[in-house]
Every structure is written in C-alpha cells, then in structure tokens.
Amino acid sequence: MKALVFGADGFEDLELFYPYHRLKEERITTHVASMKKGPITGKHGYEIDADVAFKDINPADYDILVISGGKGPEK
C-alpha cells in the first residue's frame, strides 16, 4: 500500500506530520508531494523534504491521499 501526502510552504505542521508518521508506523510507503522536490517549510518553521513534484505523480500508483491544512492547499 502507498500513500501520498500533499504539502507546500505554509502547510499546517501537525496536519502533515501526524498522518505522515502514523502511516509510516503502519509500514505504509509514504511520499510527500509538492510543487517541486526538495524542502518545504510549515507554518511553524518545521521542514520536510518533498519526495516528488506534483507534475511527476501518477495517481494510479497510490492508494491513500492526505491533503494537509494551512496555506499549503491554496497554493
């Protein structure tokens, strides 16, 4: 099973990190996606690396989608 977590600069930290780590605890392959690969910064200054850019995603490869809150989704 694979999960994709959407994020962008300004994401609500807990709404990205909590599901990200819980999915990993369940041994679900979890990737973070953003506008481009590389570090993104949350609302409270915490960073995480985006594994994949939106343009490179194949939706058929994923079983779960998590969309974090904060300013990230509106971007």
C-alpha positions in Angstrom: 0.0 0.0 0.0 1.3 3.5 -0.8 0.2 6.9 0.5 0.8 10.4 -0.9 0.8 13.4 1.4 0.3 16.8 -0.3 2.2 19.7 1.2 3.5 23.2 0.2 5.2 26.0 2.1 2.9 27.2 4.8 1.4 23.8 5.5 -0.1 23.3 8.9 2.6 21.3 10.6 0.6 18.8 12.6 -1.8 18.1 9.7 1.1 16.9 7.6 3.5 15.4 10.2 0.9 13.5 12.2 -0.6 11.4 9.3 2.8 11.1 7.7 4.3 9.4 10.7 1.2 7.4 11.6 1.2 5.9 8.0 4.9 5.1 8.3 4.2 3.4 11.7 1.7 1.2 9.9 4.5 0.3 7.4 2.7 2.1 4.5 5.1 3.5 1.9 4.6 7.3 2.3 5.7 10.1 -0.1 5.4 13.8 0.3 4.4 15.8 -2.8 4.7 19.5 -3.5 5.2 21.9 -6.4 8.8 20.8 -6.7 11.1 18.2 -5.0 13.0 19.4 -2.0 12.4 21.0 1.4 9.1 22.7 2.2 8.5 24.7 5.4 5.5 24.5 7.6 3.6 27.3 9.3 5.6 26.9 12.5 9.0 26.6 10.7 9.4 22.8 10.6 10.7 21.4 7.4 10.2 18.2 5.4 11.6 17.1 2.1 9.1 16.6 -0.7 9.9 13.3 -2.4 8.1 14.1 -5.7 6.7 17.1 -7.6 3.0 17.2 -8.5 3.8 17.1 -12.2 5.6 13.7 -11.7 2.8 11.9 -9.9 0.9 9.0 -11.3 -2.3 8.8 -9.3 -2.7 5.1 -10.0 0.4 4.4 -8.0 -1.2 5.5 -4.7 -3.9 4.1 -2.5 -4.2 6.9 0.0 -4.2 10.7 -0.3 -3.7 13.1 2.6 -4.1 16.9 2.0 -2.6 19.0 4.8 -4.2 22.2 6.0 -2.8 25.7 6.4 -1.7 27.8 3.5 -0.3 24.9 1.5 -3.6 23.6 -0.2 -4.5 27.0 -1.6 -1.1 27.1 -3.4 
